[in-house]
């Protein structure tokens, strides 16, 4: 009787340890999400960077009533573009750290342990 109880406990332990449930979480961003976000942020940063000098020099020529305000707005777009470039590079680094691949893991099947491919998300952390 003791052998049966120990065997059942070990069997339950192995089933709970090696079995995995598929959890679909739409909120967790993946590598393509980070790359797309980085690409969009780089476009925005480039537009801000190129529109800054246009607003600085073209604003007073076109809008003669408020030349200083347009120059101030033009000067404020330059630091905003730098900030967007920094944020875009951060998202690109996150995308490079994340990788999605199928790894094999032993799983308990009907007749014993079988190595099955399990989708996994790996994260590289620099120490």
PyMOL commands that place a pseudoatom at each C-alpha (Angstrom):
pseudoatom trace, name=CA, resn=UNK, resi=1, chain=A, elem=C, hetatm=0, pos=[0.000, 0.000, 0.000]
pseudoatom trace, name=CA, resn=UNK, resi=2, chain=A, elem=C, hetatm=0, pos=[2.838, 2.387, 0.836]
pseudoatom trace, name=CA, resn=UNK, resi=3, chain=A, elem=C, hetatm=0, pos=[4.464, 1.645, -2.536]
pseudoatom trace, name=CA, resn=UNK, resi=4, chain=A, elem=C, hetatm=0, pos=[1.255, 2.502, -4.352]
pseudoatom trace, name=CA, resn=UNK, resi=5, chain=A, elem=C, hetatm=0, pos=[0.876, 5.809, -2.505]
pseudoatom trace, name=CA, resn=UNK, resi=6, chain=A, elem=C, hetatm=0, pos=[4.499, 6.754, -3.166]
pseudoatom trace, name=CA, resn=UNK, resi=7, chain=A, elem=C, hetatm=0, pos=[4.139, 5.749, -6.818]
pseudoatom trace, name=CA, resn=UNK, resi=8, chain=A, elem=C, hetatm=0, pos=[0.960, 7.830, -7.237]
pseudoatom trace, name=CA, resn=UNK, resi=9, chain=A, elem=C, hetatm=0, pos=[2.572, 10.842, -5.545]
pseudoatom trace, name=CA, resn=UNK, resi=10, chain=A, elem=C, hetatm=0, pos=[5.648, 10.594, -7.785]
pseudoatom trace, name=CA, resn=UNK, resi=11, chain=A, elem=C, hetatm=0, pos=[3.440, 10.222, -10.844]
pseudoatom trace, name=CA, resn=UNK, resi=12, chain=A, elem=C, hetatm=0, pos=[1.416, 13.294, -9.873]
pseudoatom trace, name=CA, resn=UNK, resi=13, chain=A, elem=C, hetatm=0, pos=[4.627, 15.237, -9.253]
pseudoatom trace, name=CA, resn=UNK, resi=14, chain=A, elem=C, hetatm=0, pos=[6.055, 14.323, -12.648]
pseudoatom trace, name=CA, resn=UNK, resi=15, chain=A, elem=C, hetatm=0, pos=[2.810, 15.164, -14.474]
pseudoatom trace, name=CA, resn=UNK, resi=16, chain=A, elem=C, hetatm=0, pos=[2.554, 18.590, -12.839]
pseudoatom trace, name=CA, resn=UNK, resi=17, chain=A, elem=C, hetatm=0, pos=[6.253, 19.280, -13.372]
pseudoatom trace, name=CA, resn=UNK, resi=18, chain=A, elem=C, hetatm=0, pos=[6.540, 18.354, -17.039]
pseudoatom trace, name=CA, resn=UNK, resi=19, chain=A, elem=C, hetatm=0, pos=[3.132, 19.270, -18.390]
pseudoatom trace, name=CA, resn=UNK, resi=20, chain=A, elem=C, hetatm=0, pos=[2.724, 22.786, -19.730]
pseudoatom trace, name=CA, resn=UNK, resi=21, chain=A, elem=C, hetatm=0, pos=[-0.371, 24.752, -20.480]
pseudoatom trace, name=CA, resn=UNK, resi=22, chain=A, elem=C, hetatm=0, pos=[-0.624, 27.032, -23.480]
pseudoatom trace, name=CA, resn=UNK, resi=23, chain=A, elem=C, hetatm=0, pos=[-1.379, 30.516, -22.253]
pseudoatom trace, name=CA, resn=UNK, resi=24, chain=A, elem=C, hetatm=0, pos=[-2.265, 33.075, -24.886]
pseudoatom trace, name=CA, resn=UNK, resi=25, chain=A, elem=C, hetatm=0, pos=[-1.517, 36.568, -23.689]
pseudoatom trace, name=CA, resn=UNK, resi=26, chain=A, elem=C, hetatm=0, pos=[-2.195, 39.278, -26.241]
pseudoatom trace, name=CA, resn=UNK, resi=27, chain=A, elem=C, hetatm=0, pos=[-0.854, 42.016, -23.987]
pseudoatom trace, name=CA, resn=UNK, resi=28, chain=A, elem=C, hetatm=0, pos=[2.761, 40.791, -24.032]
pseudoatom trace, name=CA, resn=UNK, resi=29, chain=A, elem=C, hetatm=0, pos=[4.657, 42.409, -26.917]
pseudoatom trace, name=CA, resn=UNK, resi=30, chain=A, elem=C, hetatm=0, pos=[6.800, 40.180, -29.120]
pseudoatom trace, name=CA, resn=UNK, resi=31, chain=A, elem=C, hetatm=0, pos=[9.870, 40.802, -31.238]
pseudoatom trace, name=CA, resn=UNK, resi=32, chain=A, elem=C, hetatm=0, pos=[7.943, 41.974, -34.357]
pseudoatom trace, name=CA, resn=UNK, resi=33, chain=A, elem=C, hetatm=0, pos=[5.894, 44.325, -32.164]
pseudoatom trace, name=CA, resn=UNK, resi=34, chain=A, elem=C, hetatm=0, pos=[9.027, 45.946, -30.766]
pseudoatom trace, name=CA, resn=UNK, resi=35, chain=A, elem=C, hetatm=0, pos=[10.592, 46.207, -34.237]
pseudoatom trace, name=CA, resn=UNK, resi=36, chain=A, elem=C, hetatm=0, pos=[7.463, 47.822, -35.702]
pseudoatom trace, name=CA, resn=UNK, resi=37, chain=A, elem=C, hetatm=0, pos=[7.228, 50.226, -32.781]
pseudoatom trace, name=CA, resn=UNK, resi=38, chain=A, elem=C, hetatm=0, pos=[10.903, 51.146, -33.183]
pseudoatom trace, name=CA, resn=UNK, resi=39, chain=A, elem=C, hetatm=0, pos=[10.479, 51.735, -36.919]
pseudoatom trace, name=CA, resn=UNK, resi=40, chain=A, elem=C, hetatm=0, pos=[7.475, 54.028, -36.361]
pseudoatom trace, name=CA, resn=UNK, resi=41, chain=A, elem=C, hetatm=0, pos=[9.311, 55.959, -33.653]
pseudoatom trace, name=CA, resn=UNK, resi=42, chain=A, elem=C, hetatm=0, pos=[12.319, 56.446, -35.937]
pseudoatom trace, name=CA, resn=UNK, resi=43, chain=A, elem=C, hetatm=0, pos=[10.020, 57.847, -38.641]
pseudoatom trace, name=CA, resn=UNK, resi=44, chain=A, elem=C, hetatm=0, pos=[8.506, 60.285, -36.145]
pseudoatom trace, name=CA, resn=UNK, resi=45, chain=A, elem=C, hetatm=0, pos=[11.957, 61.311, -34.897]
pseudoatom trace, name=CA, resn=UNK, resi=46, chain=A, elem=C, hetatm=0, pos=[13.181, 61.907, -38.451]
pseudoatom trace, name=CA, resn=UNK, resi=47, chain=A, elem=C, hetatm=0, pos=[10.127, 64.025, -39.252]
pseudoatom trace, name=CA, resn=UNK, resi=48, chain=A, elem=C, hetatm=0, pos=[10.675, 66.076, -36.103]
pseudoatom trace, name=CA, resn=UNK, resi=49, chain=A, elem=C, hetatm=0, pos=[14.369, 66.480, -36.875]
pseudoatom trace, name=CA, resn=UNK, resi=50, chain=A, elem=C, hetatm=0, pos=[13.755, 67.654, -40.438]
pseudoatom trace, name=CA, resn=UNK, resi=51, chain=A, elem=C, hetatm=0, pos=[10.791, 69.877, -39.610]
pseudoatom trace, name=CA, resn=UNK, resi=52, chain=A, elem=C, hetatm=0, pos=[12.698, 71.759, -36.892]
pseudoatom trace, name=CA, resn=UNK, resi=53, chain=A, elem=C, hetatm=0, pos=[14.938, 73.828, -39.204]
pseudoatom trace, name=CA, resn=UNK, resi=54, chain=A, elem=C, hetatm=0, pos=[12.053, 74.358, -41.631]
pseudoatom trace, name=CA, resn=UNK, resi=55, chain=A, elem=C, hetatm=0, pos=[9.941, 75.842, -38.834]
pseudoatom trace, name=CA, resn=UNK, resi=56, chain=A, elem=C, hetatm=0, pos=[12.869, 77.884, -37.498]
pseudoatom trace, name=CA, resn=UNK, resi=57, chain=A, elem=C, hetatm=0, pos=[13.690, 79.543, -40.829]
pseudoatom trace, name=CA, resn=UNK, resi=58, chain=A, elem=C, hetatm=0, pos=[10.411, 79.250, -42.741]
pseudoatom trace, name=CA, resn=UNK, resi=59, chain=A, elem=C, hetatm=0, pos=[8.063, 80.239, -39.943]
pseudoatom trace, name=CA, resn=UNK, resi=60, chain=A, elem=C, hetatm=0, pos=[9.159, 83.880, -39.656]
pseudoatom trace, name=CA, resn=UNK, resi=61, chain=A, elem=C, hetatm=0, pos=[9.097, 84.246, -43.444]
pseudoatom trace, name=CA, resn=UNK, resi=62, chain=A, elem=C, hetatm=0, pos=[5.564, 82.910, -43.837]
pseudoatom trace, name=CA, resn=UNK, resi=63, chain=A, elem=C, hetatm=0, pos=[4.005, 84.066, -40.548]
pseudoatom trace, name=CA, resn=UNK, resi=64, chain=A, elem=C, hetatm=0, pos=[5.348, 87.576, -40.065]
pseudoatom trace, name=CA, resn=UNK, resi=65, chain=A, elem=C, hetatm=0, pos=[3.029, 88.345, -37.160]
pseudoatom trace, name=CA, resn=UNK, resi=66, chain=A, elem=C, hetatm=0, pos=[4.503, 85.712, -34.800]
pseudoatom trace, name=CA, resn=UNK, resi=67, chain=A, elem=C, hetatm=0, pos=[8.148, 85.106, -35.834]
pseudoatom trace, name=CA, resn=UNK, resi=68, chain=A, elem=C, hetatm=0, pos=[9.571, 84.447, -32.383]
pseudoatom trace, name=CA, resn=UNK, resi=69, chain=A, elem=C, hetatm=0, pos=[6.919, 81.918, -31.413]
pseudoatom trace, name=CA, resn=UNK, resi=70, chain=A, elem=C, hetatm=0, pos=[7.530, 79.859, -34.544]
pseudoatom trace, name=CA, resn=UNK, resi=71, chain=A, elem=C, hetatm=0, pos=[11.272, 79.921, -33.891]
pseudoatom trace, name=CA, resn=UNK, resi=72, chain=A, elem=C, hetatm=0, pos=[10.703, 78.688, -30.335]
pseudoatom trace, name=CA, resn=UNK, resi=73, chain=A, elem=C, hetatm=0, pos=[8.501, 75.849, -31.622]
pseudoatom trace, name=CA, resn=UNK, resi=74, chain=A, elem=C, hetatm=0, pos=[11.207, 74.955, -34.180]
pseudoatom trace, name=CA, resn=UNK, resi=75, chain=A, elem=C, hetatm=0, pos=[13.877, 74.864, -31.493]
pseudoatom trace, name=CA, resn=UNK, resi=76, chain=A, elem=C, hetatm=0, pos=[11.681, 72.652, -29.286]
pseudoatom trace, name=CA, resn=UNK, resi=77, chain=A, elem=C, hetatm=0, pos=[11.281, 70.030, -32.005]
pseudoatom trace, name=CA, resn=UNK, resi=78, chain=A, elem=C, hetatm=0, pos=[15.023, 69.310, -32.019]
pseudoatom trace, name=CA, resn=UNK, resi=79, chain=A, elem=C, hetatm=0, pos=[15.239, 67.909, -28.443]
pseudoatom trace, name=CA, resn=UNK, resi=80, chain=A, elem=C, hetatm=0, pos=[11.964, 66.070, -29.040]
pseudoatom trace, name=CA, resn=UNK, resi=81, chain=A, elem=C, hetatm=0, pos=[13.511, 64.295, -32.032]
pseudoatom trace, name=CA, resn=UNK, resi=82, chain=A, elem=C, hetatm=0, pos=[16.558, 63.301, -29.993]
pseudoatom trace, name=CA, resn=UNK, resi=83, chain=A, elem=C, hetatm=0, pos=[14.279, 61.875, -27.301]
pseudoatom trace, name=CA, resn=UNK, resi=84, chain=A, elem=C, hetatm=0, pos=[12.334, 59.882, -29.905]
pseudoatom trace, name=CA, resn=UNK, resi=85, chain=A, elem=C, hetatm=0, pos=[15.572, 58.470, -31.352]
pseudoatom trace, name=CA, resn=UNK, resi=86, chain=A, elem=C, hetatm=0, pos=[16.626, 57.327, -27.863]
pseudoatom trace, name=CA, resn=UNK, resi=87, chain=A, elem=C, hetatm=0, pos=[13.251, 55.670, -27.228]
pseudoatom trace, name=CA, resn=UNK, resi=88, chain=A, elem=C, hetatm=0, pos=[13.362, 53.959, -30.644]
pseudoatom trace, name=CA, resn=UNK, resi=89, chain=A, elem=C, hetatm=0, pos=[16.829, 52.543, -29.984]
pseudoatom trace, name=CA, resn=UNK, resi=90, chain=A, elem=C, hetatm=0, pos=[15.612, 51.229, -26.609]
pseudoatom trace, name=CA, resn=UNK, resi=91, chain=A, elem=C, hetatm=0, pos=[12.738, 49.383, -28.284]
pseudoatom trace, name=CA, resn=UNK, resi=92, chain=A, elem=C, hetatm=0, pos=[15.106, 48.020, -30.912]
pseudoatom trace, name=CA, resn=UNK, resi=93, chain=A, elem=C, hetatm=0, pos=[17.396, 46.686, -28.172]
pseudoatom trace, name=CA, resn=UNK, resi=94, chain=A, elem=C, hetatm=0, pos=[14.414, 45.031, -26.483]
pseudoatom trace, name=CA, resn=UNK, resi=95, chain=A, elem=C, hetatm=0, pos=[13.493, 43.393, -29.768]
pseudoatom trace, name=CA, resn=UNK, resi=96, chain=A, elem=C, hetatm=0, pos=[17.005, 42.033, -30.197]
pseudoatom trace, name=CA, resn=UNK, resi=97, chain=A, elem=C, hetatm=0, pos=[16.937, 40.527, -26.706]
pseudoatom trace, name=CA, resn=UNK, resi=98, chain=A, elem=C, hetatm=0, pos=[13.641, 38.714, -27.259]
pseudoatom trace, name=CA, resn=UNK, resi=99, chain=A, elem=C, hetatm=0, pos=[13.617, 35.608, -29.386]
pseudoatom trace, name=CA, resn=UNK, resi=100, chain=A, elem=C, hetatm=0, pos=[10.925, 33.058, -30.041]
pseudoatom trace, name=CA, resn=UNK, resi=101, chain=A, elem=C, hetatm=0, pos=[11.947, 29.488, -30.790]
pseudoatom trace, name=CA, resn=UNK, resi=102, chain=A, elem=C, hetatm=0, pos=[10.763, 25.938, -30.290]
pseudoatom trace, name=CA, resn=UNK, resi=103, chain=A, elem=C, hetatm=0, pos=[12.711, 24.063, -27.654]
pseudoatom trace, name=CA, resn=UNK, resi=104, chain=A, elem=C, hetatm=0, pos=[12.336, 20.423, -26.774]
pseudoatom trace, name=CA, resn=UNK, resi=105, chain=A, elem=C, hetatm=0, pos=[11.107, 19.468, -23.327]
pseudoatom trace, name=CA, resn=UNK, resi=106, chain=A, elem=C, hetatm=0, pos=[10.419, 16.027, -21.880]
pseudoatom trace, name=CA, resn=UNK, resi=107, chain=A, elem=C, hetatm=0, pos=[6.716, 15.398, -21.396]
pseudoatom trace, name=CA, resn=UNK, resi=108, chain=A, elem=C, hetatm=0, pos=[4.946, 12.435, -19.878]
pseudoatom trace, name=CA, resn=UNK, resi=109, chain=A, elem=C, hetatm=0, pos=[2.776, 10.649, -22.426]
pseudoatom trace, name=CA, resn=UNK, resi=110, chain=A, elem=C, hetatm=0, pos=[0.905, 7.339, -22.325]
pseudoatom trace, name=CA, resn=UNK, resi=111, chain=A, elem=C, hetatm=0, pos=[3.918, 5.025, -22.395]
pseudoatom trace, name=CA, resn=UNK, resi=112, chain=A, elem=C, hetatm=0, pos=[6.671, 7.229, -20.969]
pseudoatom trace, name=CA, resn=UNK, resi=113, chain=A, elem=C, hetatm=0, pos=[8.573, 10.429, -21.494]
pseudoatom trace, name=CA, resn=UNK, resi=114, chain=A, elem=C, hetatm=0, pos=[8.630, 11.967, -24.969]
pseudoatom trace, name=CA, resn=UNK, resi=115, chain=A, elem=C, hetatm=0, pos=[10.609, 14.996, -26.119]
pseudoatom trace, name=CA, resn=UNK, resi=116, chain=A, elem=C, hetatm=0, pos=[8.145, 17.447, -27.642]
pseudoatom trace, name=CA, resn=UNK, resi=117, chain=A, elem=C, hetatm=0, pos=[8.711, 20.829, -29.206]
pseudoatom trace, name=CA, resn=UNK, resi=118, chain=A, elem=C, hetatm=0, pos=[7.415, 23.564, -26.957]
pseudoatom trace, name=CA, resn=UNK, resi=119, chain=A, elem=C, hetatm=0, pos=[7.195, 27.191, -28.131]
pseudoatom trace, name=CA, resn=UNK, resi=120, chain=A, elem=C, hetatm=0, pos=[9.224, 29.355, -25.805]
pseudoatom trace, name=CA, resn=UNK, resi=121, chain=A, elem=C, hetatm=0, pos=[10.189, 32.981, -25.478]
pseudoatom trace, name=CA, resn=UNK, resi=122, chain=A, elem=C, hetatm=0, pos=[13.776, 33.568, -24.442]
pseudoatom trace, name=CA, resn=UNK, resi=123, chain=A, elem=C, hetatm=0, pos=[15.156, 36.796, -23.001]
pseudoatom trace, name=CA, resn=UNK, resi=124, chain=A, elem=C, hetatm=0, pos=[18.860, 37.661, -22.966]
pseudoatom trace, name=CA, resn=UNK, resi=125, chain=A, elem=C, hetatm=0, pos=[19.975, 39.525, -19.868]
pseudoatom trace, name=CA, resn=UNK, resi=126, chain=A, elem=C, hetatm=0, pos=[23.408, 41.092, -19.654]
pseudoatom trace, name=CA, resn=UNK, resi=127, chain=A, elem=C, hetatm=0, pos=[24.990, 40.675, -16.243]
for i in range(1, 127): cmd.bond("trace and resi %d" % i, "trace and resi %d" % (i + 1))
show_as sticks, trace
zoom trace
